[in-house]
């Protein structure tokens, strides 16, 4: 008999639906601090008054038009050196969700979701680390579904409805999204690291495409060749030098 020691998590075993909240990520972190939330719980809001983006930015989302949610995980098998696998798994899940809606998407490193060179979604993961392992993780996901006008200075926003030229039922899109997130988070819990990296590479925006990059020294031409397990971006210059970047150390198109 085959014996597989597999860890299981069910995404969406519990749902907390909120009308208005400051940020679903902050709400999730509060519940974790109070030991009041089970692994896999999805916390969603119709509207966030202080939706948080990366780099301390604001996440714009019109009331009731989009998916703004956070998922609570306790991935205690995951060492902090492997935390980027959370980003990879979740962004792949979103890309597969969009593909189910007949949209081709790409993952702009590290974890922005792009459709036709425009940003349709973003991820903000907030981890608590204890003894070198991820004790808890709040996976914050914002995906623009039916919003068609964007007021903030967010770069190049788009939405599912702008791309499909029709509106989409939020509840239907939520259940498809949860299905694919469940699939890829469970592959992570099964420690299918090679499969996850390979699929992330497949979706990686501008991979092997010539483009201009700007780092703190200069603007140069090159191409993205890979992303390391740690999350570092590898760019090969036209002069065949490989440069490694941490988050926010390099800019490139769109
Ligand atoms: C980004 O800047 O790309 C990340 C955006 C993440 C937004 C989501 S919306 C639900 C969750 N709650 C937050 O306050 N932020 C994340």
py3Dmol code that shows the C-alpha trace and the ligand (Angstrom):
import py3Dmol

protein = """\
ATOM      1  CA  UNK A   1       0.000   0.000   0.000  1.00  0.00           C
ATOM      2  CA  UNK A   2       1.239   3.463  -0.821  1.00  0.00           C
ATOM      3  CA  UNK A   3       1.401   5.784   2.086  1.00  0.00           C
ATOM      4  CA  UNK A   4       1.454   9.511   1.466  1.00  0.00           C
ATOM      5  CA  UNK A   5       2.051  11.841   4.369  1.00  0.00           C
ATOM      6  CA  UNK A   6       0.034  14.697   2.962  1.00  0.00           C
ATOM      7  CA  UNK A   7      -1.043  17.805   4.754  1.00  0.00           C
ATOM      8  CA  UNK A   8      -4.456  19.075   3.890  1.00  0.00           C
ATOM      9  CA  UNK A   9      -6.042  22.462   4.016  1.00  0.00           C
ATOM     10  CA  UNK A  10      -9.481  23.353   2.743  1.00  0.00           C
ATOM     11  CA  UNK A  11      -9.664  26.890   1.422  1.00  0.00           C
ATOM     12  CA  UNK A  12     -13.084  28.367   2.075  1.00  0.00           C
ATOM     13  CA  UNK A  13     -14.147  25.849   4.727  1.00  0.00           C
ATOM     14  CA  UNK A  14     -15.341  28.962   6.497  1.00  0.00           C
ATOM     15  CA  UNK A  15     -16.331  32.312   5.050  1.00  0.00           C
ATOM     16  CA  UNK A  16     -16.560  35.613   6.864  1.00  0.00           C
ATOM     17  CA  UNK A  17     -18.444  38.150   4.760  1.00  0.00           C
ATOM     18  CA  UNK A  18     -18.098  41.767   5.784  1.00  0.00           C
ATOM     19  CA  UNK A  19     -19.898  44.756   4.375  1.00  0.00           C
ATOM     20  CA  UNK A  20     -17.292  47.414   5.178  1.00  0.00           C
ATOM     21  CA  UNK A  21     -13.950  46.992   6.959  1.00  0.00           C
ATOM     22  CA  UNK A  22     -10.667  48.914   7.065  1.00  0.00           C
ATOM     23  CA  UNK A  23      -8.662  46.053   5.536  1.00  0.00           C
ATOM     24  CA  UNK A  24      -9.437  42.322   5.341  1.00  0.00           C
ATOM     25  CA  UNK A  25      -5.732  41.647   5.990  1.00  0.00           C
ATOM     26  CA  UNK A  26      -5.778  43.657   9.225  1.00  0.00           C
ATOM     27  CA  UNK A  27      -9.039  41.998  10.263  1.00  0.00           C
ATOM     28  CA  UNK A  28      -7.519  38.542   9.608  1.00  0.00           C
ATOM     29  CA  UNK A  29      -4.414  39.410  11.644  1.00  0.00           C
ATOM     30  CA  UNK A  30      -6.589  40.532  14.543  1.00  0.00           C
ATOM     31  CA  UNK A  31      -8.507  37.218  14.490  1.00  0.00           C
ATOM     32  CA  UNK A  32      -5.185  35.317  14.412  1.00  0.00           C
ATOM     33  CA  UNK A  33      -3.903  37.278  17.431  1.00  0.00           C
ATOM     34  CA  UNK A  34      -7.099  36.359  19.278  1.00  0.00           C
ATOM     35  CA  UNK A  35      -6.739  32.686  18.191  1.00  0.00           C
ATOM     36  CA  UNK A  36     -10.214  33.051  16.760  1.00  0.00           C
ATOM     37  CA  UNK A  37      -9.863  31.792  13.213  1.00  0.00           C
ATOM     38  CA  UNK A  38      -9.370  28.402  11.569  1.00  0.00           C
ATOM     39  CA  UNK A  39      -6.907  27.641   8.804  1.00  0.00           C
ATOM     40  CA  UNK A  40      -8.461  28.045   5.362  1.00  0.00           C
ATOM     41  CA  UNK A  41     -10.940  30.726   6.434  1.00  0.00           C
ATOM     42  CA  UNK A  42     -11.714  33.298   3.742  1.00  0.00           C
ATOM     43  CA  UNK A  43     -12.495  36.829   4.899  1.00  0.00           C
ATOM     44  CA  UNK A  44     -14.070  38.996   2.235  1.00  0.00           C
ATOM     45  CA  UNK A  45     -15.404  42.513   2.155  1.00  0.00           C
ATOM     46  CA  UNK A  46     -17.669  44.488  -0.129  1.00  0.00           C
ATOM     47  CA  UNK A  47     -15.661  47.573   0.664  1.00  0.00           C
ATOM     48  CA  UNK A  48     -12.385  48.384   2.390  1.00  0.00           C
ATOM     49  CA  UNK A  49     -11.812  51.874   3.776  1.00  0.00           C
ATOM     50  CA  UNK A  50      -8.038  51.298   4.054  1.00  0.00           C
ATOM     51  CA  UNK A  51      -7.321  48.546   1.543  1.00  0.00           C
ATOM     52  CA  UNK A  52      -3.587  48.001   1.657  1.00  0.00           C
ATOM     53  CA  UNK A  53      -1.390  47.612  -1.411  1.00  0.00           C
ATOM     54  CA  UNK A  54       2.266  46.712  -1.627  1.00  0.00           C
ATOM     55  CA  UNK A  55       4.908  49.250  -0.697  1.00  0.00           C
ATOM     56  CA  UNK A  56       2.550  50.865   1.821  1.00  0.00           C
ATOM     57  CA  UNK A  57       0.222  51.897  -0.984  1.00  0.00           C
ATOM     58  CA  UNK A  58      -3.564  52.017  -1.092  1.00  0.00           C
ATOM     59  CA  UNK A  59      -5.636  49.375  -2.886  1.00  0.00           C
ATOM     60  CA  UNK A  60      -8.468  51.025  -4.782  1.00  0.00           C
ATOM     61  CA  UNK A  61     -11.657  48.991  -5.076  1.00  0.00           C
ATOM     62  CA  UNK A  62     -15.165  50.279  -5.675  1.00  0.00           C
ATOM     63  CA  UNK A  63     -17.819  48.914  -3.306  1.00  0.00           C
ATOM     64  CA  UNK A  64     -19.271  45.574  -4.380  1.00  0.00           C
ATOM     65  CA  UNK A  65     -17.506  45.493  -7.738  1.00  0.00           C
ATOM     66  CA  UNK A  66     -14.430  43.397  -7.095  1.00  0.00           C
ATOM     67  CA  UNK A  67     -12.903  40.553  -5.138  1.00  0.00           C
ATOM     68  CA  UNK A  68     -11.090  41.753  -2.032  1.00  0.00           C
ATOM     69  CA  UNK A  69     -10.340  38.964   0.380  1.00  0.00           C
ATOM     70  CA  UNK A  70      -7.840  37.456   2.769  1.00  0.00           C
ATOM     71  CA  UNK A  71      -7.097  33.815   3.487  1.00  0.00           C
ATOM     72  CA  UNK A  72      -5.717  32.583   6.798  1.00  0.00           C
ATOM     73  CA  UNK A  73      -3.051  29.878   6.747  1.00  0.00           C
ATOM     74  CA  UNK A  74      -0.861  28.253   9.387  1.00  0.00           C
ATOM     75  CA  UNK A  75       1.810  26.701   7.136  1.00  0.00           C
ATOM     76  CA  UNK A  76       4.051  25.530   9.972  1.00  0.00           C
ATOM     77  CA  UNK A  77       5.888  23.106   7.657  1.00  0.00           C
ATOM     78  CA  UNK A  78       7.228  26.032   5.625  1.00  0.00           C
ATOM     79  CA  UNK A  79      10.625  27.435   6.501  1.00  0.00           C
ATOM     80  CA  UNK A  80      11.029  31.155   6.070  1.00  0.00           C
ATOM     81  CA  UNK A  81      13.574  30.553   3.276  1.00  0.00           C
ATOM     82  CA  UNK A  82      10.694  29.057   1.279  1.00  0.00           C
ATOM     83  CA  UNK A  83       8.126  31.789   1.925  1.00  0.00           C
ATOM     84  CA  UNK A  84       8.150  32.853  -1.727  1.00  0.00           C
ATOM     85  CA  UNK A  85       6.328  29.579  -2.526  1.00  0.00           C
ATOM     86  CA  UNK A  86       3.233  31.136  -0.948  1.00  0.00           C
ATOM     87  CA  UNK A  87       3.449  33.985  -3.459  1.00  0.00           C
ATOM     88  CA  UNK A  88       4.044  31.582  -6.344  1.00  0.00           C
ATOM     89  CA  UNK A  89       1.173  29.220  -5.449  1.00  0.00           C
ATOM     90  CA  UNK A  90      -1.352  31.996  -4.929  1.00  0.00           C
ATOM     91  CA  UNK A  91      -0.431  33.869  -8.094  1.00  0.00           C
ATOM     92  CA  UNK A  92      -0.643  30.669 -10.149  1.00  0.00           C
ATOM     93  CA  UNK A  93      -4.083  29.987  -8.634  1.00  0.00           C
ATOM     94  CA  UNK A  94      -5.239  33.442  -9.742  1.00  0.00           C
ATOM     95  CA  UNK A  95      -3.782  32.983 -13.231  1.00  0.00           C
ATOM     96  CA  UNK A  96      -5.641  29.657 -13.594  1.00  0.00           C
ATOM     97  CA  UNK A  97      -8.846  31.277 -12.327  1.00  0.00           C
ATOM     98  CA  UNK A  98      -8.515  33.938 -15.036  1.00  0.00           C
ATOM     99  CA  UNK A  99      -7.814  31.301 -17.637  1.00  0.00           C
ATOM    100  CA  UNK A 100     -11.080  29.612 -16.600  1.00  0.00           C
ATOM    101  CA  UNK A 101     -12.762  32.938 -17.472  1.00  0.00           C
ATOM    102  CA  UNK A 102     -11.034  32.760 -20.909  1.00  0.00           C
ATOM    103  CA  UNK A 103      -8.438  35.368 -20.039  1.00  0.00           C
ATOM    104  CA  UNK A 104      -4.731  34.980 -20.638  1.00  0.00           C
ATOM    105  CA  UNK A 105      -2.840  36.407 -17.731  1.00  0.00           C
ATOM    106  CA  UNK A 106       0.774  36.731 -16.695  1.00  0.00           C
ATOM    107  CA  UNK A 107       2.440  37.107 -13.317  1.00  0.00           C
ATOM    108  CA  UNK A 108       4.587  40.201 -13.130  1.00  0.00           C
ATOM    109  CA  UNK A 109       7.356  39.463 -10.644  1.00  0.00           C
ATOM    110  CA  UNK A 110       6.943  39.100  -7.783  1.00  0.00           C
ATOM    111  CA  UNK A 111       3.165  38.626  -7.733  1.00  0.00           C
ATOM    112  CA  UNK A 112       1.173  41.170  -9.755  1.00  0.00           C
ATOM    113  CA  UNK A 113      -1.452  39.745 -12.060  1.00  0.00           C
ATOM    114  CA  UNK A 114      -1.382  41.206 -15.544  1.00  0.00           C
ATOM    115  CA  UNK A 115      -3.749  40.901 -18.493  1.00  0.00           C
ATOM    116  CA  UNK A 116      -2.684  42.500 -21.786  1.00  0.00           C
ATOM    117  CA  UNK A 117       0.099  44.510 -20.111  1.00  0.00           C
ATOM    118  CA  UNK A 118      -2.268  45.901 -17.481  1.00  0.00           C
ATOM    119  CA  UNK A 119      -2.596  45.092 -13.805  1.00  0.00           C
ATOM    120  CA  UNK A 120      -5.808  43.248 -12.918  1.00  0.00           C
ATOM    121  CA  UNK A 121      -4.869  42.006  -9.481  1.00  0.00           C
ATOM    122  CA  UNK A 122      -2.405  42.124  -6.640  1.00  0.00           C
ATOM    123  CA  UNK A 123      -1.388  40.081  -3.634  1.00  0.00           C
ATOM    124  CA  UNK A 124      -0.272  41.243  -0.207  1.00  0.00           C
ATOM    125  CA  UNK A 125       1.024  38.432   2.002  1.00  0.00           C
ATOM    126  CA  UNK A 126       1.722  39.137   5.667  1.00  0.00           C
ATOM    127  CA  UNK A 127       3.579  36.381   7.518  1.00  0.00           C
ATOM    128  CA  UNK A 128       4.335  35.839  11.185  1.00  0.00           C
ATOM    129  CA  UNK A 129       7.584  33.914  11.622  1.00  0.00           C
ATOM    130  CA  UNK A 130       8.457  31.872  14.719  1.00  0.00           C
ATOM    131  CA  UNK A 131      11.628  29.786  15.067  1.00  0.00           C
ATOM    132  CA  UNK A 132      12.353  30.114  11.363  1.00  0.00           C
ATOM    133  CA  UNK A 133       8.971  28.752  10.268  1.00  0.00           C
ATOM    134  CA  UNK A 134       5.855  30.521   8.999  1.00  0.00           C
ATOM    135  CA  UNK A 135       3.517  30.289  11.989  1.00  0.00           C
ATOM    136  CA  UNK A 136       0.721  32.176  10.271  1.00  0.00           C
ATOM    137  CA  UNK A 137       0.157  33.784   6.927  1.00  0.00           C
ATOM    138  CA  UNK A 138      -2.490  36.219   5.765  1.00  0.00           C
ATOM    139  CA  UNK A 139      -2.891  36.031   2.002  1.00  0.00           C
ATOM    140  CA  UNK A 140      -4.527  39.246   0.835  1.00  0.00           C
ATOM    141  CA  UNK A 141      -5.910  39.181  -2.689  1.00  0.00           C
ATOM    142  CA  UNK A 142      -7.439  41.996  -4.702  1.00  0.00           C
ATOM    143  CA  UNK A 143      -8.763  41.247  -8.188  1.00  0.00           C
ATOM    144  CA  UNK A 144     -10.539  43.855 -10.260  1.00  0.00           C
ATOM    145  CA  UNK A 145     -13.687  42.242 -11.605  1.00  0.00           C
ATOM    146  CA  UNK A 146     -16.405  44.731 -12.600  1.00  0.00           C
ATOM    147  CA  UNK A 147     -14.732  48.084 -11.949  1.00  0.00           C
ATOM    148  CA  UNK A 148     -14.252  50.082 -15.132  1.00  0.00           C
ATOM    149  CA  UNK A 149     -12.908  53.399 -13.872  1.00  0.00           C
ATOM    150  CA  UNK A 150      -9.914  53.862 -11.645  1.00  0.00           C
ATOM    151  CA  UNK A 151      -9.224  57.088  -9.811  1.00  0.00           C
ATOM    152  CA  UNK A 152      -5.962  56.406  -7.996  1.00  0.00           C
ATOM    153  CA  UNK A 153      -2.562  56.704  -9.642  1.00  0.00           C
ATOM    154  CA  UNK A 154      -2.228  52.917  -9.762  1.00  0.00           C
ATOM    155  CA  UNK A 155      -0.178  51.903 -12.780  1.00  0.00           C
ATOM    156  CA  UNK A 156      -2.112  50.628 -15.755  1.00  0.00           C
ATOM    157  CA  UNK A 157      -5.195  49.171 -14.050  1.00  0.00           C
ATOM    158  CA  UNK A 158      -7.624  46.892 -15.824  1.00  0.00           C
ATOM    159  CA  UNK A 159     -10.391  44.514 -14.769  1.00  0.00           C
ATOM    160  CA  UNK A 160     -11.962  41.257 -15.875  1.00  0.00           C
ATOM    161  CA  UNK A 161     -14.985  43.106 -17.210  1.00  0.00           C
ATOM    162  CA  UNK A 162     -12.875  45.606 -19.186  1.00  0.00           C
ATOM    163  CA  UNK A 163     -10.987  42.716 -20.751  1.00  0.00           C
ATOM    164  CA  UNK A 164     -14.034  40.526 -21.436  1.00  0.00           C
ATOM    165  CA  UNK A 165     -16.285  43.471 -22.349  1.00  0.00           C
ATOM    166  CA  UNK A 166     -19.050  42.138 -20.098  1.00  0.00           C
ATOM    167  CA  UNK A 167     -19.835  42.072 -16.406  1.00  0.00           C
ATOM    168  CA  UNK A 168     -19.248  38.960 -14.362  1.00  0.00           C
ATOM    169  CA  UNK A 169     -21.206  37.743 -11.298  1.00  0.00           C
ATOM    170  CA  UNK A 170     -18.969  38.321  -8.279  1.00  0.00           C
ATOM    171  CA  UNK A 171     -20.218  35.246  -6.376  1.00  0.00           C
ATOM    172  CA  UNK A 172     -19.582  32.955  -9.369  1.00  0.00           C
ATOM    173  CA  UNK A 173     -16.110  34.353  -9.853  1.00  0.00           C
ATOM    174  CA  UNK A 174     -15.402  33.900  -6.128  1.00  0.00           C
ATOM    175  CA  UNK A 175     -16.193  30.195  -6.187  1.00  0.00           C
ATOM    176  CA  UNK A 176     -13.971  29.624  -9.238  1.00  0.00           C
ATOM    177  CA  UNK A 177     -11.155  31.590  -7.622  1.00  0.00           C
ATOM    178  CA  UNK A 178     -11.426  29.571  -4.396  1.00  0.00           C
ATOM    179  CA  UNK A 179     -11.295  26.321  -6.364  1.00  0.00           C
ATOM    180  CA  UNK A 180      -7.971  27.209  -8.008  1.00  0.00           C
ATOM    181  CA  UNK A 181      -6.461  28.690  -4.869  1.00  0.00           C
ATOM    182  CA  UNK A 182      -7.387  25.504  -3.027  1.00  0.00           C
ATOM    183  CA  UNK A 183      -5.696  23.457  -5.748  1.00  0.00           C
ATOM    184  CA  UNK A 184      -2.398  25.368  -5.686  1.00  0.00           C
ATOM    185  CA  UNK A 185      -2.223  25.916  -1.932  1.00  0.00           C
ATOM    186  CA  UNK A 186      -2.755  22.170  -1.469  1.00  0.00           C
ATOM    187  CA  UNK A 187       0.048  21.442  -3.938  1.00  0.00           C
ATOM    188  CA  UNK A 188       2.221  23.646  -1.733  1.00  0.00           C
ATOM    189  CA  UNK A 189       1.084  21.769   1.385  1.00  0.00           C
ATOM    190  CA  UNK A 190       2.081  18.578  -0.452  1.00  0.00           C
ATOM    191  CA  UNK A 191       5.473  20.237  -0.981  1.00  0.00           C
ATOM    192  CA  UNK A 192       5.322  20.000  -4.774  1.00  0.00           C
ATOM    193  CA  UNK A 193       8.001  22.654  -5.065  1.00  0.00           C
ATOM    194  CA  UNK A 194       9.307  21.689  -8.513  1.00  0.00           C
ATOM    195  CA  UNK A 195       5.840  21.725 -10.032  1.00  0.00           C
ATOM    196  CA  UNK A 196       5.045  25.108  -8.474  1.00  0.00           C
ATOM    197  CA  UNK A 197       8.251  26.723  -9.717  1.00  0.00           C
ATOM    198  CA  UNK A 198       7.769  25.325 -13.202  1.00  0.00           C
ATOM    199  CA  UNK A 199       4.231  26.680 -13.441  1.00  0.00           C
ATOM    200  CA  UNK A 200       5.263  30.046 -12.019  1.00  0.00           C
ATOM    201  CA  UNK A 201       7.983  30.257 -14.690  1.00  0.00           C
ATOM    202  CA  UNK A 202       5.391  29.508 -17.349  1.00  0.00           C
ATOM    203  CA  UNK A 203       3.258  32.464 -16.256  1.00  0.00           C
ATOM    204  CA  UNK A 204       6.177  34.845 -15.625  1.00  0.00           C
ATOM    205  CA  UNK A 205       5.615  38.158 -17.417  1.00  0.00           C
ATOM    206  CA  UNK A 206       8.381  39.176 -19.879  1.00  0.00           C
ATOM    207  CA  UNK A 207      10.349  35.984 -19.281  1.00  0.00           C
ATOM    208  CA  UNK A 208      12.924  35.627 -22.072  1.00  0.00           C
ATOM    209  CA  UNK A 209      11.696  38.827 -23.707  1.00  0.00           C
ATOM    210  CA  UNK A 210      14.065  41.698 -24.385  1.00  0.00           C
ATOM    211  CA  UNK A 211      13.165  44.756 -22.343  1.00  0.00           C
ATOM    212  CA  UNK A 212      14.665  47.776 -20.624  1.00  0.00           C
ATOM    213  CA  UNK A 213      15.369  47.497 -16.918  1.00  0.00           C
ATOM    214  CA  UNK A 214      16.268  50.251 -14.475  1.00  0.00           C
ATOM    215  CA  UNK A 215      18.193  49.494 -11.303  1.00  0.00           C
ATOM    216  CA  UNK A 216      19.852  51.900  -8.886  1.00  0.00           C
ATOM    217  CA  UNK A 217      22.869  52.290 -11.187  1.00  0.00           C
ATOM    218  CA  UNK A 218      21.514  52.490 -14.728  1.00  0.00           C
ATOM    219  CA  UNK A 219      18.980  51.691 -17.396  1.00  0.00           C
ATOM    220  CA  UNK A 220      20.005  48.652 -19.440  1.00  0.00           C
ATOM    221  CA  UNK A 221      18.663  46.142 -21.928  1.00  0.00           C
ATOM    222  CA  UNK A 222      18.254  42.543 -20.942  1.00  0.00           C
ATOM    223  CA  UNK A 223      15.778  39.776 -20.285  1.00  0.00           C
ATOM    224  CA  UNK A 224      14.338  38.010 -17.268  1.00  0.00           C
ATOM    225  CA  UNK A 225      15.698  34.486 -17.179  1.00  0.00           C
ATOM    226  CA  UNK A 226      14.260  33.121 -13.925  1.00  0.00           C
ATOM    227  CA  UNK A 227      13.198  33.726 -10.348  1.00  0.00           C
ATOM    228  CA  UNK A 228      15.143  31.951  -7.613  1.00  0.00           C
ATOM    229  CA  UNK A 229      13.397  29.882  -4.955  1.00  0.00           C
ATOM    230  CA  UNK A 230      14.088  32.718  -2.525  1.00  0.00           C
ATOM    231  CA  UNK A 231      12.192  35.114  -4.789  1.00  0.00           C
ATOM    232  CA  UNK A 232      15.206  36.909  -6.265  1.00  0.00           C
ATOM    233  CA  UNK A 233      14.727  37.971  -9.895  1.00  0.00           C
ATOM    234  CA  UNK A 234      17.461  36.972 -12.357  1.00  0.00           C
ATOM    235  CA  UNK A 235      18.014  39.324 -15.292  1.00  0.00           C
ATOM    236  CA  UNK A 236      20.607  38.664 -18.008  1.00  0.00           C
ATOM    237  CA  UNK A 237      21.981  41.814 -19.587  1.00  0.00           C
ATOM    238  CA  UNK A 238      22.734  42.078 -23.304  1.00  0.00           C
ATOM    239  CA  UNK A 239      26.378  41.828 -22.235  1.00  0.00           C
ATOM    240  CA  UNK A 240      25.585  38.386 -20.763  1.00  0.00           C
ATOM    241  CA  UNK A 241      25.988  39.403 -17.151  1.00  0.00           C
ATOM    242  CA  UNK A 242      23.396  37.916 -14.776  1.00  0.00           C
ATOM    243  CA  UNK A 243      22.061  40.374 -12.183  1.00  0.00           C
ATOM    244  CA  UNK A 244      19.984  39.432  -9.136  1.00  0.00           C
ATOM    245  CA  UNK A 245      17.347  41.655  -7.618  1.00  0.00           C
ATOM    246  CA  UNK A 246      15.358  41.761  -4.455  1.00  0.00           C
ATOM    247  CA  UNK A 247      11.842  43.218  -4.376  1.00  0.00           C
ATOM    248  CA  UNK A 248      11.775  46.881  -5.372  1.00  0.00           C
ATOM    249  CA  UNK A 249      15.401  46.946  -6.571  1.00  0.00           C
ATOM    250  CA  UNK A 250      14.563  46.988 -10.270  1.00  0.00           C
ATOM    251  CA  UNK A 251      11.875  48.438 -12.505  1.00  0.00           C
ATOM    252  CA  UNK A 252      10.739  47.203 -15.897  1.00  0.00           C
ATOM    253  CA  UNK A 253       7.935  47.906 -18.359  1.00  0.00           C
ATOM    254  CA  UNK A 254       4.271  48.258 -17.532  1.00  0.00           C
TER     255      UNK A 254
END
"""
ligand_1 = """\
16
LIG
C -0.782 45.200 -4.487
O -0.464 46.354 -4.201
O -0.581 44.743 -5.608
C -1.403 44.292 -3.441
C -2.859 44.533 -3.320
C -3.549 43.651 -2.307
C -4.970 44.090 -2.049
C -5.746 43.139 -1.197
S -7.459 43.505 -1.149
C -7.733 42.358 0.140
C -6.519 42.429 1.058
N -6.730 43.411 2.105
C -5.908 44.463 1.973
O -5.920 45.470 2.723
N -5.118 44.307 0.907
C -5.346 43.025 0.263
"""
view = py3Dmol.view(width=600, height=400)
view.addModel(protein, "pdb")
view.setStyle({"model": 0}, {"cartoon": {"style": "trace"}})
view.addModel(ligand_1, "xyz")
view.setStyle({"model": 1}, {"stick": {}})
view.zoomTo()
view.show()
